[in-house]
Amino acid sequence: KREFLPIKVGVAYSLTVQAPDGSRVTATTTVPANVPLEAVKIDSSMIGSVKSYRVLASWQNRSDTYYRVKGSIRNIGQNAPVNASYGEPETILFTMSDNTFGLLSALSNDNSLNVSASICDGTIRKKYRSILINLSLLQTDAAYYRYHLALDAQLKAAGNPFAEAVIIPTNIQGGLGCFGSYNQSTKTVVLN
């Protein structure tokens, strides 16, 4: 619970775990600041005779930092009962130039950052009475970013005997994995 372990921006947190045999692992992470999403918009375009829709997100970058953008879309069908609730969330894939996890790094001179992802085709108005889109912007620490970037590369190479081996980075002394942190801002958009 929050009252037992308040998490504060800029504070370094350490974790030490010791097994009964005496082996132990330690790791440290510093919680990054929260960067609010400034805008979430829906845009459409025509590709040939097919209309497609994209969700666009933007925010102001504050320093050299790491981000992850995540999202989900839920809907109510046109023929659903009047009191119907939104269906199960479907993941919105933010595919970047080097990963499919929505990860990006930014330099301090990158003032305004924008991302977009395809959400549906032109039949949206015929299929759904209402659409709810949730977007989250995570400002992550370096360990979280590097770990998830390598994990994405490893998943892409899975099953390919000719793929180059992917080394998963760790910030855990005496062990493997990632003890990372992030701060998150979220915006919700409803289309009726």
C-alpha positions as CSV (number, residue, x, y, z in Angstrom):
1,K,0.0,0.0,0.0
2,R,1.1,3.5,-0.8
3,E,1.2,4.6,2.9
4,F,3.7,1.8,3.8
5,L,6.1,2.6,0.9
6,P,5.6,6.1,-0.6
7,I,7.3,6.3,-3.9
8,K,8.9,9.7,-4.6
9,V,10.3,11.2,-7.8
10,G,14.1,11.5,-7.8
11,V,14.6,9.1,-4.9
12,A,16.8,6.0,-5.3
13,Y,15.3,2.8,-4.1
14,S,17.4,-0.3,-3.4
15,L,16.3,-3.9,-3.1
16,T,18.3,-6.7,-1.5
17,V,17.1,-10.3,-1.5
18,Q,18.9,-13.1,0.4
19,A,18.2,-16.8,0.0
20,P,18.5,-19.2,2.9
21,D,21.8,-20.5,1.4
22,G,23.3,-17.0,1.8
23,S,23.3,-16.0,-1.8
24,R,22.0,-12.5,-2.4
25,V,21.0,-10.1,-5.1
26,T,20.8,-6.3,-5.0
27,A,19.6,-3.6,-7.3
28,T,18.8,0.1,-7.3
29,T,16.5,2.3,-9.3
30,T,15.7,6.0,-9.3
31,V,12.1,7.1,-9.9
32,P,11.8,9.5,-12.9
33,A,9.6,12.5,-13.0
34,N,6.1,12.4,-14.4
35,V,5.7,13.9,-17.9
36,P,2.1,14.6,-18.7
37,L,0.5,13.7,-22.0
38,E,-0.5,17.0,-23.6
39,A,-2.8,15.8,-26.2
40,V,-4.5,12.7,-27.6
41,K,-6.2,13.0,-30.9
42,I,-7.8,10.8,-33.6
43,D,-6.9,11.4,-37.2
44,S,-8.1,9.7,-40.4
45,S,-6.6,9.3,-43.8
46,M,-7.5,7.7,-47.1
47,I,-5.3,5.0,-48.5
48,G,-6.8,4.3,-51.9
49,S,-10.5,3.9,-51.3
50,V,-10.0,2.7,-47.6
51,K,-10.3,5.1,-44.7
52,S,-8.0,4.4,-41.8
53,Y,-7.8,5.9,-38.3
54,R,-4.8,6.6,-36.1
55,V,-4.4,7.8,-32.5
56,L,-1.9,10.5,-32.0
57,A,-0.2,11.5,-28.7
58,S,2.1,14.4,-27.9
59,W,4.0,15.7,-24.9
60,Q,6.8,18.1,-24.0
61,N,10.2,16.4,-23.4
62,R,12.1,17.8,-20.4
63,S,15.5,16.2,-20.6
64,D,17.5,13.3,-21.9
65,T,15.1,10.5,-21.0
66,Y,13.3,7.3,-21.9
67,Y,9.7,6.7,-22.6
68,R,7.2,4.0,-23.3
69,V,3.8,4.6,-24.9
70,K,1.0,2.1,-24.2
71,G,-2.7,2.1,-25.1
72,S,-5.9,0.1,-25.4
73,I,-9.1,0.5,-27.2
74,R,-12.6,-0.7,-26.1
75,N,-15.9,-0.4,-27.9
76,I,-19.7,-0.8,-27.7
77,G,-21.2,-2.4,-30.8
78,Q,-23.9,-0.6,-32.8
79,N,-26.4,-3.3,-32.0
80,A,-25.5,-3.7,-28.3
81,P,-28.3,-3.0,-25.7
82,V,-28.6,0.7,-24.6
83,N,-27.1,-0.1,-21.2
84,A,-24.2,-2.1,-22.6
85,S,-20.7,-1.5,-21.2
86,Y,-17.4,-1.4,-23.2
87,G,-16.0,-4.7,-24.3
88,E,-12.6,-6.2,-23.4
89,P,-9.6,-3.9,-24.1
90,E,-7.5,-4.5,-27.2
91,T,-3.9,-3.4,-27.2
92,I,-2.9,-0.5,-29.4
93,L,0.5,-1.3,-30.9
94,F,2.9,1.6,-31.0
95,T,5.6,0.3,-33.4
96,M,8.8,2.4,-33.4
97,S,11.7,2.2,-35.8
98,D,13.6,-0.2,-33.6
99,N,11.0,-1.9,-31.4
100,T,7.3,-2.9,-31.1
101,F,7.0,-2.1,-27.4
102,G,6.4,1.7,-27.9
103,L,9.8,2.5,-26.4
104,L,11.7,5.7,-27.4
105,S,14.7,7.6,-26.1
106,A,14.8,11.4,-26.4
107,L,17.5,14.0,-26.1
108,S,17.1,17.2,-24.2
109,N,16.9,19.2,-27.4
110,D,13.9,17.1,-28.6
111,N,11.3,19.6,-27.3
112,S,8.0,18.2,-28.5
113,L,7.5,14.5,-29.0
114,N,4.7,12.8,-31.0
115,V,3.8,9.2,-31.6
116,S,0.9,7.6,-33.6
117,A,-0.6,4.1,-34.0
118,S,-3.2,2.7,-36.3
119,I,-6.4,1.8,-34.4
120,C,-9.0,0.7,-37.0
121,D,-10.3,0.9,-40.6
122,G,-13.0,3.0,-42.1
123,T,-15.8,0.7,-41.0
124,I,-15.6,2.1,-37.4
125,R,-18.8,4.1,-37.6
126,K,-20.8,1.1,-39.0
127,K,-19.5,-1.3,-36.3
128,Y,-19.4,0.8,-33.1
129,R,-21.7,3.1,-31.3
130,S,-18.9,4.3,-28.9
131,I,-15.1,3.8,-28.6
132,L,-13.0,4.4,-25.6
133,I,-9.3,4.9,-26.0
134,N,-6.8,4.9,-23.0
135,L,-3.3,6.0,-23.6
136,S,-0.4,5.9,-21.1
137,L,2.9,7.7,-21.3
138,L,5.6,6.1,-19.1
139,Q,8.7,8.0,-18.3
140,T,11.1,5.2,-17.5
141,D,14.6,4.8,-16.0
142,A,17.5,3.6,-18.3
143,A,17.4,0.1,-16.9
144,Y,13.7,-0.4,-17.7
145,Y,14.2,1.0,-21.3
146,R,17.3,-1.1,-22.1
147,Y,15.8,-4.3,-20.7
148,H,12.5,-4.0,-22.6
149,L,14.3,-3.0,-25.8
150,A,16.5,-6.1,-25.6
151,L,13.4,-8.2,-24.7
152,D,11.6,-7.0,-27.8
153,A,14.7,-7.9,-30.0
154,Q,14.8,-11.3,-28.4
155,L,11.1,-11.9,-29.1
156,K,11.6,-10.9,-32.7
157,A,14.5,-13.3,-33.1
158,A,12.7,-16.3,-31.4
159,G,12.7,-19.4,-33.5
160,N,15.1,-18.0,-36.1
161,P,18.2,-20.2,-36.1
162,F,20.1,-17.5,-38.1
163,A,19.3,-14.6,-35.8
164,E,22.1,-13.0,-33.8
165,A,21.9,-13.8,-30.1
166,V,20.4,-11.0,-28.0
167,I,22.0,-10.3,-24.7
168,I,19.5,-9.2,-22.1
169,P,21.0,-6.5,-19.9
170,T,20.7,-6.6,-16.1
171,N,21.1,-4.1,-13.4
172,I,20.8,-6.7,-10.6
173,Q,24.1,-7.5,-8.9
174,G,24.4,-11.3,-8.4
175,G,21.4,-12.0,-10.6
176,L,19.6,-11.4,-13.8
177,G,16.7,-9.2,-14.8
178,C,15.6,-5.6,-14.3
179,F,14.7,-3.6,-11.2
180,G,13.4,-0.5,-12.9
181,S,10.9,2.3,-12.3
182,Y,8.7,4.5,-14.3
183,N,6.2,7.3,-13.8
184,Q,3.0,7.3,-15.8
185,S,0.4,9.8,-17.1
186,T,-2.8,8.7,-18.7
187,K,-5.5,10.2,-21.0
188,T,-8.8,8.8,-22.1
189,V,-10.7,9.7,-25.3
190,V,-14.3,8.7,-26.0
191,L,-15.7,8.8,-29.5
192,N,-19.5,8.6,-29.8
